Amino acid sequence: MSIRTRFAPSPTGYLHIGGARTALFSWLHARKHGGRFVLRVEDTDLERSTAESVNAILEGMTWLGLEYDEGPFYQTERFERYNEMIERLLAEGHAYRCSCSRERLDKLREEQMARKEKPRYDGHCRHREVSADEPHVIRFKNPLEGQVVIDDLVRGRVIVQNSELDDLIIRRTDGAPTYNLTVVVDDHDMQVSHVIRGDDHLNNTPRQVNILNALDAPVPVYAHLPMILAEDGTKLSKRVHGESVSVIQYREEGYLPEALLNYLVRLGWSHGDQEIFSLDEMVQLFDLGEVNNSASSINISKLLWLNQQYIKNSDPNYIAHHLGYHLGKLEIDPSEGPDIVAVVEAQHERAQTLKELADICQFFYRDFDSYDEKVASKQLKAAALEPLQLLRQKLSDLGEWQQGPIHDAIHSTAGELDLKMGKVGMPLRVAVTGGAPSPSLDLTVYLIGRERTLNRIDMALAYIRQRTEQ
């Protein structure tokens, strides 16, 4: 059987972190088996679906690197096909028109709840003649007997009695097809072999299986993934948990896409004690049958650790590519300063996120007008005046601005003044960085550049003189 999976988000907001994991698992299953991964946009909710949300979903998929082989397909462009299948169900006796009023349905619901029964449609119009000219919906004629058996790859065998299901609406009064109809037609037409989705859809599955059977269509294999919960164990909600439920917000906070994918794949799946997986390893090792059927909770500390490992161990050119975005958010143009790859190589072990890395790299590209006062008051004192003056002269006189000669200039200054290195190095570090975390001093000075270094030493000298005169 040719493996075909799909990711079918509803464009009513951002790409949710739970949706991203669903997309990842679907993508991995297709890639592992040489199959196809389809992107379908379920945009039939015309009131809530927006072009901005579609773009946000596509942007999130692109950032994560989950390339799709087909699509995106939009349900709003397929209404003619849905209506064709609805008419077929009507003609073959698997659907019927229902003219029950809202008042009748509300009263029915109230009576059933009063009797502590599960609210459900009672089939009132199932054997009535309802004219196509009067207001009506179309209902699917669900089998009255038998059961639906779902051999779910994650949940195991799930059995639902048809007597527990009612005749669901498949086309509304305004002519719009409903979710359970459209998803069945799409999965059938797109030859989806494996439906991988959140377990909040499990209640829909028996209904969809019955519609597939009525259409004499093959039933896909189902895998219903457990929910992802917040750190406090509650359901993830933008209202409660803010932007942390949005994939793009993780980019804004400085996470690498590989780190987030690595983190998501471990939410419900594992391979021994291995924590870090390359994409190739994920594809090779991932198995839907090994997905845990219990919910997983977000653990930001774990994600931060993973992200730091990727920042430290990835190709500096790749990290630089992503770091440029975060420097841009700080209104820094990386071309107006040292080579960004060299800066990454110098600083990449000091940060857990790209946002943090961009922040501690600012001084390489942007001059500052003040110091960390706690550090400056300790290091930029009168005793630092002479070593900084001599060091400035030596650095100014260097024939070539390279790390080796800079190193020699710093050490010769300490030697000539008979000072320990700390008495020269610490004031210089504060002078050129403002007090920010930095790599070895000679490398720091080299990357900052001659002109910026000399100007910053001049600023430090002026600061010391001003303090000593007070």
C-alpha positions as CSV (number, residue, x, y, z in Angstrom):
1,M,0.0,0.0,0.0
2,S,1.3,3.5,-0.9
3,I,1.6,5.5,2.3
4,R,-0.1,8.9,2.1
5,T,-0.5,11.1,5.2
6,R,-2.0,14.6,5.6
7,F,-2.0,17.6,7.9
8,A,-5.3,19.4,7.8
9,P,-5.2,22.5,10.0
10,S,-8.1,25.0,10.3
11,P,-7.0,28.5,9.6
12,T,-8.6,30.3,12.5
13,G,-5.4,31.3,14.2
14,Y,-1.7,30.5,14.4
15,L,0.0,27.1,13.9
16,H,-0.6,25.5,17.4
17,I,2.2,23.6,19.0
18,G,-0.1,20.5,19.2
19,G,-0.8,20.9,15.5
20,A,2.9,21.1,14.8
21,R,3.5,17.8,16.5
22,T,0.7,16.2,14.5
23,A,2.3,17.6,11.3
24,L,5.7,16.2,12.3
25,F,4.4,12.7,13.1
26,S,2.5,12.7,9.8
27,W,5.6,13.9,7.9
28,L,7.8,11.4,9.6
29,H,5.5,8.5,8.9
30,A,5.3,9.4,5.2
31,R,9.1,10.0,4.9
32,K,10.0,6.7,6.7
33,H,7.9,4.7,4.3
34,G,8.7,6.5,1.1
35,G,5.2,8.0,1.0
36,R,3.6,11.4,0.3
37,F,2.7,14.1,2.8
38,V,-0.3,16.3,1.9
39,L,-1.2,19.7,3.3
40,R,-4.9,20.5,3.3
41,V,-6.4,23.7,4.7
42,E,-9.8,23.1,6.2
43,D,-11.2,26.6,5.8
44,T,-15.0,25.9,5.6
45,D,-15.5,28.0,8.8
46,L,-16.0,31.2,6.8
47,E,-16.6,33.4,9.8
48,R,-13.3,32.5,11.6
49,S,-11.0,31.5,8.7
50,T,-8.7,34.3,7.6
51,A,-5.9,34.8,5.0
52,E,-3.6,35.9,7.8
53,S,-4.2,32.6,9.6
54,V,-3.4,30.6,6.4
55,N,-0.2,32.6,6.0
56,A,0.7,32.0,9.7
57,I,0.3,28.2,9.2
58,L,2.3,28.2,6.0
59,E,5.0,30.3,7.7
60,G,5.2,27.9,10.6
61,M,5.4,24.9,8.3
62,T,8.2,26.5,6.3
63,W,10.2,27.5,9.4
64,L,10.0,24.0,10.8
65,G,11.1,22.6,7.4
66,L,8.1,20.3,7.1
67,E,7.9,20.4,3.4
68,Y,4.7,18.9,1.9
69,D,4.6,17.0,-1.3
70,E,1.1,18.0,-2.4
71,G,-1.1,21.1,-1.6
72,P,-2.0,23.2,0.0
73,F,-5.5,22.2,-0.9
74,Y,-8.4,24.4,0.2
75,Q,-11.8,23.0,1.2
76,T,-13.6,26.2,0.1
77,E,-12.5,25.4,-3.5
78,R,-14.1,21.9,-3.3
79,F,-17.8,22.7,-2.5
80,E,-18.9,21.3,-5.9
81,R,-17.3,18.0,-5.1
82,Y,-18.8,17.8,-1.6
83,N,-22.3,18.5,-3.0
84,E,-21.8,15.8,-5.6
85,M,-21.1,13.3,-2.9
86,I,-24.0,14.5,-0.8
87,E,-26.3,14.0,-3.7
88,R,-25.0,10.5,-4.2
89,L,-25.7,9.7,-0.5
90,L,-29.2,11.0,-1.0
91,A,-29.8,9.0,-4.2
92,E,-28.5,5.8,-2.6
93,G,-30.6,6.1,0.5
94,H,-27.7,6.9,2.9
95,A,-28.9,10.5,3.6
96,Y,-32.2,12.4,4.0
97,R,-33.6,15.9,4.3
98,C,-34.6,17.1,7.7
99,S,-36.8,20.1,8.3
100,C,-36.9,20.0,12.1
101,S,-37.0,23.5,13.6
102,R,-34.6,24.8,16.1
103,E,-37.4,25.0,18.6
104,R,-38.2,21.2,18.2
105,L,-34.5,20.3,18.5
106,D,-34.0,22.4,21.6
107,K,-37.1,20.9,23.3
108,L,-35.9,17.4,22.4
109,R,-32.5,18.1,23.9
110,E,-34.1,19.5,27.1
111,E,-36.3,16.4,27.5
112,Q,-33.4,14.0,27.0
113,M,-31.2,15.8,29.5
114,A,-34.1,15.8,32.0
115,R,-34.2,12.0,31.6
116,K,-30.4,12.0,32.0
117,E,-30.0,10.7,28.4
118,K,-27.3,11.5,26.0
119,P,-28.6,14.4,23.8
120,R,-29.1,13.1,20.2
121,Y,-31.3,13.5,17.2
122,D,-34.2,11.1,17.3
123,G,-34.5,10.4,13.6
124,H,-37.9,12.3,13.3
125,C,-37.4,13.0,9.6
126,R,-35.7,9.8,8.7
127,H,-38.8,8.3,7.1
128,R,-40.6,11.5,6.2
129,E,-40.8,13.2,2.8
130,V,-39.2,16.7,3.1
131,S,-39.4,18.9,0.1
132,A,-36.2,20.3,-1.3
133,D,-38.0,23.7,-1.6
134,E,-38.5,24.1,2.1
135,P,-35.7,25.0,4.5
136,H,-33.8,21.9,5.5
137,V,-30.5,20.2,6.4
138,I,-29.1,17.0,5.0
139,R,-28.5,14.2,7.6
140,F,-26.5,11.1,7.1
141,K,-28.5,8.0,7.8
142,N,-26.3,6.2,10.4
143,P,-26.7,2.4,10.7
144,L,-29.0,1.5,13.5
145,E,-27.3,-1.8,14.3
146,G,-23.8,-3.2,14.5
147,Q,-20.6,-1.6,15.6
148,V,-17.6,0.4,14.3
149,V,-14.3,-1.2,15.1
150,I,-11.2,1.1,14.9
151,D,-7.8,-0.5,15.3
152,D,-6.0,2.6,16.2
153,L,-2.2,2.6,16.0
154,V,-2.0,4.6,19.3
155,R,-5.1,3.9,21.2
156,G,-5.5,0.2,20.3
157,R,-8.8,-1.3,19.4
158,V,-11.8,1.1,19.9
159,I,-15.3,-0.2,19.5
160,V,-18.4,2.0,19.2
161,Q,-21.9,0.7,18.9
162,N,-23.9,2.3,16.1
163,S,-26.8,2.7,18.5
164,E,-24.7,5.3,20.3
165,L,-24.5,7.5,17.2
166,D,-27.2,9.7,15.8
167,D,-27.9,11.0,12.2
168,L,-25.4,13.8,12.0
169,I,-25.9,16.8,9.7
170,I,-23.7,16.7,6.6
171,R,-25.1,19.9,4.9
172,R,-26.5,22.9,6.7
173,T,-29.5,24.9,5.8
174,D,-27.4,27.5,4.0
175,G,-25.9,24.8,1.8
176,A,-22.5,24.6,3.5
177,P,-21.1,21.0,4.0
178,T,-20.0,20.1,7.5
179,Y,-16.7,18.9,8.8
180,N,-17.4,15.2,9.0
181,L,-18.5,15.1,5.4
182,T,-15.7,17.2,3.9
183,V,-13.0,15.4,5.7
184,V,-14.3,12.0,4.5
185,V,-14.5,13.2,0.9
186,D,-11.0,14.8,1.1
187,D,-9.4,11.8,2.6
188,H,-11.0,9.5,0.0
189,D,-10.1,11.7,-3.0
190,M,-6.6,12.4,-1.7
191,Q,-6.1,8.6,-1.1
192,V,-5.0,9.2,2.5
193,S,-3.8,5.9,3.9
194,H,-3.1,7.0,7.4
195,V,-5.1,9.6,9.3
196,I,-2.8,10.9,12.1
197,R,-4.5,13.6,14.3
198,G,-5.3,14.6,17.9
199,D,-7.4,12.3,20.1
200,D,-10.0,15.1,20.4
201,H,-11.1,13.9,16.9
202,L,-11.6,10.3,18.1
203,N,-15.4,10.9,18.7
204,N,-15.7,11.8,15.0
205,T,-14.0,8.7,13.7
206,P,-16.9,6.2,14.0
207,R,-19.2,8.6,12.1
208,Q,-16.5,9.1,9.4
209,V,-16.0,5.4,9.1
210,N,-19.7,4.9,8.5
211,I,-19.8,7.6,5.8
212,L,-16.8,6.0,4.1
213,N,-18.5,2.6,4.2
214,A,-21.7,4.2,2.7
215,L,-19.5,5.6,-0.2
216,D,-17.9,2.2,-0.6
217,A,-14.6,3.9,0.0
218,P,-11.5,2.4,1.7
219,V,-11.1,3.2,5.4
220,P,-7.7,4.6,6.3
221,V,-5.6,3.5,9.3
222,Y,-6.1,5.8,12.2
223,A,-3.6,7.1,14.8
224,H,-5.1,9.4,17.4
225,L,-2.3,11.3,19.3
226,P,-2.7,12.3,23.0
227,M,-3.0,15.9,23.9
228,I,-0.1,18.2,24.8
229,L,-0.7,19.8,28.1
230,A,0.8,23.0,29.7
231,E,3.5,22.7,32.3
232,D,0.8,22.9,35.0
233,G,-1.0,19.9,33.5
234,T,-3.9,21.9,32.1
235,K,-5.0,22.1,28.5
236,L,-2.9,24.5,26.5
237,S,-4.8,27.7,25.9
238,K,-3.7,31.1,24.4
239,R,-6.0,32.8,26.9
240,V,-4.2,31.2,29.8
241,H,-0.7,30.4,28.5
242,G,-0.2,33.3,26.1
243,E,1.8,33.0,22.9
244,S,3.6,29.8,24.1
245,V,1.0,27.7,22.2
246,S,2.0,29.3,18.9
247,V,4.9,27.8,16.8
248,I,6.0,31.1,15.5
249,Q,6.4,32.5,19.0
250,Y,9.1,29.8,19.6
251,R,11.0,31.3,16.7
252,E,10.5,34.8,18.2
253,E,11.9,33.5,21.6
254,G,15.0,32.2,19.9
255,Y,14.5,28.5,19.4
256,L,15.9,26.7,16.4
257,P,13.4,24.7,14.4
258,E,15.4,21.5,14.8
259,A,15.4,21.9,18.5
260,L,11.6,22.3,18.6
261,L,11.1,19.4,16.3
262,N,13.4,17.3,18.4
263,Y,11.4,18.3,21.5
264,L,8.1,17.6,19.9
265,V,9.0,14.2,18.7
266,R,9.9,13.3,22.3
267,L,6.4,14.3,23.5
268,G,4.8,10.9,23.5
269,W,7.6,8.9,21.6
270,S,11.0,7.7,22.7
271,H,13.8,5.5,21.5
272,G,15.6,4.1,24.5
273,D,17.3,6.9,26.4
274,Q,18.3,8.9,23.4
275,E,17.4,12.6,23.8
276,I,18.9,14.3,20.7
277,F,17.9,13.2,17.2
278,S,18.8,14.5,13.8
279,L,16.0,14.7,11.3
280,D,17.4,11.7,9.5
281,E,17.4,9.7,12.8
282,M,13.8,10.7,13.4
283,V,12.8,9.5,10.0
284,Q,14.7,6.2,10.5
285,L,13.6,5.4,14.1
286,F,10.1,6.9,14.4
287,D,7.3,4.3,14.7
288,L,3.6,5.3,15.2
289,G,3.1,2.1,17.0
290,E,5.5,3.2,19.7
291,V,3.7,6.5,20.5
292,N,2.5,6.7,24.1
293,N,-1.3,7.0,24.5
294,S,-1.1,9.3,27.6
295,A,-0.9,13.0,27.5
296,S,2.5,14.8,27.7
297,S,3.2,18.1,29.4
298,I,5.4,21.0,28.0
299,N,8.7,21.2,29.9
300,I,10.4,24.5,28.9
301,S,13.6,23.7,30.9
302,K,14.0,20.6,28.7
303,L,13.4,22.6,25.5
304,L,15.9,25.2,26.6
305,W,18.5,22.5,27.2
306,L,17.9,21.0,23.8
307,N,18.1,24.3,22.1
308,Q,21.4,25.1,23.8
309,Q,22.8,21.8,22.5
310,Y,21.8,22.6,19.0
311,I,23.3,26.1,19.2
312,K,26.6,24.7,20.6
313,N,26.9,21.8,18.2
314,S,25.4,23.0,14.9
315,D,27.3,24.4,11.9
316,P,28.2,28.1,12.9
317,N,27.1,29.2,9.4
318,Y,23.6,27.7,10.0
319,I,23.4,29.4,13.5
320,A,24.5,32.6,11.9
321,H,21.7,32.4,9.4
322,H,19.1,32.2,12.1
323,L,20.9,34.7,14.4
324,G,20.7,37.4,11.7
325,Y,16.9,37.5,12.2
326,H,17.3,38.2,15.9
327,L,19.9,40.8,15.4
328,G,17.6,42.4,12.9
329,K,14.9,42.5,15.7
330,L,17.4,44.6,17.7
331,E,17.8,46.9,14.7
332,I,21.4,45.6,14.1
333,D,22.7,45.1,10.6
334,P,25.2,42.2,10.9
335,S,27.1,43.5,7.8
336,E,28.1,46.6,9.7
337,G,30.5,44.8,12.0
338,P,32.6,41.6,12.3
339,D,31.8,38.5,10.4
340,I,28.7,37.0,12.1
341,V,30.0,33.5,11.7
342,A,33.1,34.4,13.7
343,V,30.9,36.0,16.3
344,V,28.8,32.8,16.6
345,E,32.0,30.7,17.0
346,A,33.1,33.0,19.8
347,Q,29.8,33.2,21.7
348,H,27.7,30.2,20.9
349,E,28.4,28.3,24.2
350,R,27.1,31.2,26.3
351,A,23.4,31.2,25.3
352,Q,20.4,28.9,25.5
353,T,18.4,30.8,22.8
354,L,19.2,32.8,19.7
355,K,17.5,35.8,21.3
356,E,19.9,35.6,24.2
357,L,22.8,35.1,21.9
358,A,21.8,38.2,19.9
359,D,21.6,40.2,23.1
360,I,25.1,39.2,24.3
361,C,26.5,39.9,20.8
362,Q,25.2,43.4,20.5
363,F,28.4,45.0,21.7
364,F,30.2,43.7,18.6
365,Y,28.0,45.7,16.3
366,R,26.6,48.6,18.4
367,D,28.4,51.1,20.5
368,F,27.1,51.8,24.0
369,D,27.0,55.0,26.0
370,S,27.1,53.5,29.5
371,Y,28.5,50.6,31.5
372,D,27.3,48.0,33.8
373,E,27.8,50.3,36.8
374,K,28.5,47.5,39.3
375,V,31.3,46.2,37.1
376,A,32.6,49.6,36.0
377,S,32.9,51.0,39.5
378,K,35.2,48.0,40.3
379,Q,37.3,47.9,37.2
380,L,37.4,51.4,35.7
381,K,39.2,53.1,38.6
382,A,42.1,55.4,38.8
383,A,44.5,52.5,38.8
384,A,43.3,51.5,35.4
385,L,44.2,54.8,33.8
386,E,47.9,54.1,33.1
387,P,47.5,50.5,31.7
388,L,44.6,51.6,29.5
389,Q,46.6,54.6,28.1
390,L,49.7,52.4,27.3
391,L,47.5,49.6,25.9
392,R,45.7,52.1,23.7
393,Q,49.0,53.3,22.3
394,K,50.2,49.8,21.6
395,L,47.0,48.8,19.9
396,S,47.0,52.0,17.8
397,D,50.5,51.2,16.6
398,L,49.8,47.6,15.5
399,G,50.7,47.1,11.9
400,E,48.1,44.4,11.4
401,W,44.9,43.9,13.4
402,Q,45.2,40.2,14.2
403,Q,44.5,38.2,17.3
404,G,48.2,37.3,17.9
405,P,49.6,40.8,17.9
406,I,46.6,42.0,20.0
407,H,47.4,39.2,22.5
408,D,51.1,40.3,22.6
409,A,50.1,43.9,23.1
410,I,48.0,43.1,26.1
411,H,50.7,40.9,27.7
412,S,53.5,43.4,27.0
413,T,51.5,46.2,28.7
414,A,51.2,44.1,31.8
415,G,54.9,43.2,31.7
416,E,56.1,46.8,31.2
417,L,54.0,48.1,34.1
418,D,54.8,45.0,36.3
419,L,51.1,44.3,36.7
420,K,49.2,41.0,36.9
421,M,47.2,40.3,33.8
422,G,43.9,41.0,35.6
423,K,44.9,44.6,36.3
424,V,45.1,45.1,32.5
425,G,42.7,42.6,31.1
426,M,39.7,43.3,33.3
427,P,39.6,47.1,32.7
428,L,40.1,46.5,29.0
429,R,37.2,44.0,28.8
430,V,34.8,46.4,30.5
431,A,36.0,49.2,28.3
432,V,35.3,47.4,25.1
433,T,32.2,45.4,26.0
434,G,30.5,47.6,28.6
435,G,30.5,44.6,30.9
436,A,28.8,42.1,28.7
437,P,29.8,38.4,28.6
438,S,32.5,37.9,26.0
439,P,35.1,35.3,24.8
440,S,38.9,35.6,25.3
441,L,40.0,39.1,25.4
442,D,42.3,39.1,22.4
443,L,39.5,37.5,20.3
444,T,37.0,40.0,21.6
445,V,39.2,43.0,20.7
446,Y,40.0,41.5,17.3
447,L,36.3,41.1,16.4
448,I,35.3,44.5,17.6
449,G,37.9,46.0,15.3
450,R,40.6,48.7,15.7
451,E,38.5,51.8,15.4
452,R,35.7,50.7,17.7
453,T,38.3,49.4,20.2
454,L,40.3,52.6,20.3
455,N,37.1,54.7,20.6
456,R,35.8,52.6,23.5
457,I,39.1,52.8,25.3
458,D,38.9,56.6,24.9
459,M,35.4,56.5,26.4
460,A,36.7,54.4,29.4
461,L,39.6,56.8,30.0
462,A,37.1,59.8,30.0
463,Y,34.9,57.9,32.4
464,I,37.8,57.2,34.8
465,R,39.0,60.8,34.7
466,Q,35.5,62.1,35.4
467,R,35.2,59.8,38.4
468,T,38.6,60.7,39.8
469,E,37.8,64.4,39.5
470,Q,34.6,64.1,41.5
